[in-house]
């Protein structure tokens, strides 16, 4: 881990509030939680003023409960970042926690060649609550988004989630708790940074662009015809057939056991082969939060591999979904999509 001091000269940050708990405060008259005006952010979090950054804000209208997040919101978010990319040193996205890992994963694939940080954060308690975690999450996110090295380059030019003093790669993160301040986990990749007395960066893990001077590419075409099949004891042929072979489904994420294992029953194997013959894209993801899919270990895994199922390695379900949306949006050829699934595009798999 390496310590860095944020370069504060002319650093500018754009806060993008999509909705969520962090942006709420109690209205004494209504005795209810209402969104506060982010143009007055320094009044709510005066500690930000000590950084001497220029902090601007924009707010989604209407605000989006994170349970209602749709791919169209990701496109809108990518467009905001693209249109403001040259004006700011970094971006902080304030987002509800329920779907934050989905949104961060999606933005990681929709932004190629980033040279600036895009940091997602939020909170478990409203920012106006006495014991809120929102202030610390926001302060750390802003400091990381503005941090530069001695050459003036962003220290973390990635899409990340910053929560409870940990900075995690967005497409490696899942929500793990509904009522703990440490709401997110990145089981298969250590944190990119840890915020204590100082912020310590795990520099060897941080991805850097090939060309710092090149403009990033923003991919806003998404194909969402993806289903998720969670394997479980007692699953029926009817359920498997409806999901694997459904006419509206172009790709299926198989959430399998352990290292990528599925039932060995003949009917299941036949349905997987039938889906493959119909041209369906099938991606194997483990139900385990830690570890990786390896379809060469057990016979059931080998059967899936022989049927054309692609390994998702140690990808999270959120990242797998976003990766499929992205690749399918770029190409109508399923062979091209499968080839893309095998590649480590944004640090989403350990390969």
VOGU-3710 file (C-alpha; in Angstrom, 3 decimals, decimal comma):
1> xxxxxxxxxx> 0,000/0,000/0,000  1,283/3,474/-0,877  0,409/6,782/0,761  -0,391/9,748/-1,496  -1,423/13,307/-0,773  -4,168/14,714/-2,961  -2,977/17,370/-5,403  -5,323/20,242/-4,601  -4,230/22,741/-7,218  -7,292/23,503/-9,318
11> xxxxxxxxxx> -8,814/20,103/-8,555  -12,468/20,033/-9,521  -15,073/17,411/-8,733  -18,575/16,872/-10,082  -21,033/15,302/-7,638  -23,834/13,457/-9,413  -26,762/12,672/-7,138  -28,989/9,958/-8,578  -30,980/9,356/-5,406  -30,602/7,211/-2,320
21> xxxxxxxxxx> -30,291/7,532/1,433  -27,144/9,644/1,467  -28,906/12,676/0,021  -31,695/12,730/2,569  -32,185/14,859/5,666  -35,099/15,194/8,050  -37,503/18,025/7,400  -38,595/19,254/10,876  -41,898/20,565/9,558  -42,833/17,407/7,682
31> xxxxxxxxxx> -41,086/15,056/10,119  -40,003/13,043/7,127  -36,859/12,477/5,101  -36,543/14,719/2,070  -33,692/15,287/-0,416  -31,458/18,245/0,323  -30,076/20,710/-2,200  -26,623/19,520/-3,251  -25,695/23,000/-4,378  -25,480/23,656/-0,624
41> xxxxxxxxxx> -23,265/20,655/0,023  -20,669/22,670/1,960  -23,352/23,642/4,463  -24,180/19,973/5,049  -20,587/18,725/4,974  -18,387/21,721/5,836  -15,341/19,435/6,062  -15,235/19,399/2,257  -14,322/23,083/2,293  -10,965/22,260/3,839
51> xxxxxxxxxx> -9,864/20,555/0,617  -10,059/23,767/-1,410  -11,451/21,834/-4,347  -14,053/23,219/-6,717  -17,065/21,021/-6,118  -20,068/21,288/-8,412  -23,166/19,151/-8,385  -25,967/17,947/-10,584  -29,040/16,013/-9,571  -31,198/13,516/-11,420
61> xxxxxxxxxx> -34,723/14,797/-11,934  -36,683/12,917/-10,821  -34,515/11,226/-8,211  -34,271/7,462/-8,599  -34,788/4,975/-5,798  -31,983/2,503/-6,394  -34,483/-0,363/-6,544  -35,896/1,311/-9,655  -32,571/1,725/-11,467  -32,754/0,742/-15,133
71> xxxxxxxxxx> -30,139/0,586/-17,915  -31,546/3,860/-19,256  -30,291/5,531/-16,069  -26,802/4,122/-16,706  -26,889/5,642/-20,168  -27,930/8,994/-18,695  -25,135/8,767/-16,138  -22,546/7,898/-18,791  -23,756/10,835/-20,877  -23,348/13,262/-17,950
81> xxxxxxxxxx> -19,786/12,077/-17,381  -18,984/12,212/-21,094  -20,356/15,732/-21,518  -18,468/17,013/-18,466  -15,329/14,925/-18,801  -13,004/17,743/-19,808  -14,270/20,113/-17,116  -13,529/18,018/-14,023  -10,704/16,000/-12,508  -13,008/13,380/-11,078
91> xxxxxxxxxx> -16,616/12,331/-10,587  -18,455/11,170/-7,471  -21,766/9,395/-8,026  -24,137/9,361/-5,057  -26,313/6,295/-5,391  -28,613/4,082/-3,355  -26,904/0,968/-2,037  -29,305/-1,714/-3,292  -28,159/-1,560/-6,923  -24,904/0,355/-6,563
101> xxxxxxxxxx> -22,793/-2,673/-7,514  -24,881/-3,146/-10,676  -24,492/0,494/-11,661  -20,771/0,618/-10,913  -20,247/-2,575/-12,914  -22,233/-1,188/-15,829  -20,332/2,116/-15,872  -17,020/0,263/-15,812  -17,862/-1,434/-19,125  -19,523/1,626/-20,620
111> xxxxxxxxxx> -16,367/3,723/-20,058  -13,246/2,530/-21,865  -9,827/4,100/-21,337  -10,724/6,208/-18,307  -8,085/8,695/-17,189  -10,150/10,082/-14,307  -11,874/8,507/-11,296  -15,582/7,715/-11,202  -16,344/6,946/-7,567  -19,710/5,568/-6,438
121> xxxxxxxxxx> -20,708/6,048/-2,830  -23,760/6,269/-0,623  -24,722/5,547/2,949  -26,764/3,341/5,213  -28,035/6,342/7,197  -29,132/9,751/5,840  -26,415/12,388/5,808  -28,364/14,459/8,328  -28,630/11,629/10,873  -26,452/11,924/14,011
131> xxxxxxxxxx> -24,569/8,650/13,369  -24,525/8,861/9,594  -21,847/7,068/7,627  -22,619/9,358/4,702  -20,206/12,146/5,605  -17,161/9,896/5,888  -18,064/8,046/2,695  -18,518/11,311/0,809  -15,376/12,970/2,153  -13,201/9,961/1,305
141> xxxxxxxxxx> -14,773/9,660/-2,144  -14,144/13,312/-2,969  -10,544/13,150/-1,754  -9,854/9,994/-3,799  -11,577/11,423/-6,882  -9,290/14,467/-6,708  -6,069/12,625/-5,860  -3,221/12,933/-8,377  0,311/11,609/-8,505  3,490/13,624/-8,942
151> xxxxxxxxxx> 2,932/13,743/-12,713  -0,564/15,156/-12,350  -2,305/11,923/-13,295  -5,274/10,537/-11,385  -4,171/7,957/-8,842  -7,273/5,829/-9,383  -8,565/6,242/-12,962  -11,228/3,573/-12,518  -14,903/3,130/-11,719  -14,931/2,285/-8,008
161> xxxxxxxxxx> -17,143/1,998/-4,958  -16,002/3,803/-1,824  -17,729/2,638/1,325  -16,775/2,355/4,991  -13,152/3,418/4,428  -12,558/0,944/1,614  -12,149/1,720/-2,084  -13,125/-1,278/-4,215  -13,153/-1,839/-7,953  -16,765/-1,338/-8,965
171> xxxxxxxxxx> -17,086/-4,475/-11,067  -15,631/-6,640/-8,279  -18,052/-5,539/-5,592  -21,356/-6,850/-4,233  -23,670/-5,629/-1,510  -23,248/-7,962/1,442  -25,214/-6,359/4,282  -28,447/-4,421/4,546  -27,815/-3,024/8,033  -24,052/-2,812/8,526
181> xxxxxxxxxx> -21,919/0,204/7,685  -19,583/-2,164/5,810  -22,302/-2,871/3,290  -20,083/-3,966/0,400  -17,516/-6,710/-0,112  -14,956/-7,418/-2,805  -14,131/-11,038/-2,073  -11,895/-11,805/-5,048  -9,859/-8,605/-5,166  -8,291/-6,671/-2,269
191> xxxxxxxxxx> -9,264/-3,015/-1,809  -7,644/-0,513/-4,144  -7,298/1,850/-1,209  -7,980/2,075/2,523  -8,822/5,329/4,280  -7,393/5,661/7,763  -5,343/8,519/9,149  -4,132/8,765/5,552  -5,385/7,117/2,373  -3,212/4,155/1,451
201> xxxxxxxxxx> -3,376/3,090/-2,196  -2,741/-0,453/-3,378  -1,014/0,896/-6,467  -0,056/-2,445/-8,017  -3,741/-3,356/-8,361  -4,952/-0,076/-9,876  -5,506/-0,171/-13,635  -4,039/2,663/-15,677  -4,860/3,760/-19,254  -2,522/2,883/-22,090
211> xxxxxxxxxx> -2,508/6,525/-23,180  -3,146/9,276/-20,630  -3,748/11,791/-23,408  -6,343/9,740/-25,291  -10,018/10,553/-24,837  -12,023/7,707/-23,290  -14,692/5,904/-25,250  -18,240/5,859/-23,934  -20,313/2,836/-24,943  -23,985/3,555/-24,470
221> xxxxxxxxxx> -25,454/0,700/-26,539  -26,844/-2,023/-24,282  -28,731/-5,227/-25,063  -30,593/-6,368/-21,965  -32,010/-9,704/-23,178  -30,311/-11,591/-20,346  -31,826/-13,950/-17,771  -30,327/-15,403/-14,588  -30,856/-19,045/-13,652  -29,941/-19,812/-10,043
231> xxxxxxxxxx> -29,391/-23,539/-9,688  -30,984/-25,008/-6,553  -32,038/-28,389/-5,203  -35,451/-29,332/-6,531  -35,276/-27,144/-9,623  -37,690/-28,411/-12,269  -37,251/-29,048/-15,987  -40,050/-26,570/-16,736  -38,266/-23,723/-14,958  -34,927/-24,515/-16,591
241> xxxxxxxxxx> -36,480/-24,788/-20,055  -38,388/-21,502/-19,691  -35,228/-19,629/-18,750  -32,627/-21,328/-20,951  -34,729/-21,630/-24,087  -37,071/-18,658/-23,759  -37,511/-16,821/-27,070  -36,889/-13,407/-25,512  -33,594/-14,463/-23,950  -30,344/-14,080/-25,850
251> xxxxxxxxxx> -28,044/-14,936/-22,943  -28,359/-16,710/-19,604  -26,174/-16,409/-16,525  -26,021/-19,786/-14,785  -25,452/-19,343/-11,059  -24,000/-22,751/-10,277  -22,621/-24,501/-7,207  -19,024/-24,252/-6,022  -16,492/-24,243/-8,835  -19,191/-24,226/-11,505
261> xxxxxxxxxx> -21,142/-27,425/-10,929  -24,721/-28,169/-11,901  -27,122/-31,116/-11,610  -25,942/-34,201/-13,488  -29,457/-35,319/-14,362  -29,895/-36,165/-18,017  -32,789/-33,771/-18,512  -30,687/-30,852/-17,308  -27,786/-31,675/-19,601  -30,162/-32,088/-22,530
271> xxxxxxxxxx> -31,725/-28,686/-21,920  -28,314/-27,012/-21,778  -27,417/-28,631/-25,110  -30,794/-27,603/-26,533  -30,215/-23,995/-25,500  -26,756/-24,107/-27,061  -28,190/-25,415/-30,321  -30,652/-22,520/-30,290  -27,656/-20,179/-30,167  -28,085/-19,045/-26,561
281> xxxxxxxxxx> -25,088/-17,525/-24,801  -24,576/-19,218/-21,420  -22,174/-17,855/-18,796  -21,223/-19,892/-15,730  -20,942/-17,923/-12,444  -20,440/-19,456/-9,015  -22,997/-18,864/-6,265  -20,056/-18,578/-3,853  -19,004/-15,023/-3,063  -15,322/-15,995/-3,117
291> xxxxxxxxxx> -13,454/-18,289/-5,482  -13,685/-19,010/-9,172  -15,444/-21,205/-11,698  -13,318/-24,033/-13,079  -15,252/-26,349/-15,353  -12,310/-28,739/-15,750  -12,420/-30,102/-12,186  -15,651/-32,086/-11,967  -17,673/-34,066/-14,482  -20,732/-31,816/-14,220
301> xxxxxxxxxx> -18,608/-28,776/-15,004  -17,042/-30,515/-17,970  -20,510/-31,323/-19,302  -21,401/-27,636/-19,229  -18,162/-26,716/-20,970  -18,737/-29,360/-23,646  -22,204/-27,902/-24,240  -20,713/-24,490/-25,017  -21,154/-22,811/-21,627  -18,551/-20,058/-21,104
311> xxxxxxxxxx> -16,679/-19,723/-17,813  -17,250/-16,547/-15,846  -14,143/-17,259/-13,735  -14,407/-15,163/-10,539  -16,789/-12,552/-11,933  -19,636/-11,320/-9,729  -23,206/-11,736/-10,918  -23,586/-7,949/-11,108  -20,498/-7,673/-13,282  -21,498/-10,632/-15,448
321> xxxxxxxxxx> -24,848/-9,012/-16,162  -23,268/-5,676/-17,048  -20,607/-7,319/-19,194  -23,225/-9,198/-21,196  -25,343/-6,058/-21,647  -22,245/-4,255/-22,943  -20,920/-6,964/-25,267  -24,339/-7,797/-26,679  -24,980/-4,114/-27,288  -21,796/-3,921/-29,327
331> xxxxxxxxxx> -22,360/-6,995/-31,490  -25,232/-9,045/-32,846  -22,898/-11,998/-33,360  -23,043/-14,376/-30,398  -19,642/-15,845/-31,218  -18,104/-12,413/-30,854  -19,877/-11,943/-27,515  -18,591/-15,299/-26,221  -15,053/-14,372/-27,225  -15,430/-11,094/-25,337
341> xxxxxxxxxx> -16,643/-12,902/-22,219  -13,361/-14,806/-22,110  -11,366/-11,550/-21,992  -10,543/-9,442/-18,952  -11,947/-6,141/-20,210  -11,986/-3,879/-17,126  -10,306/-5,931/-14,410  -13,535/-7,805/-13,712  -11,897/-11,252/-13,649  -8,592/-12,604/-12,406
351> x> -7,196/-13,670/-15,730
//
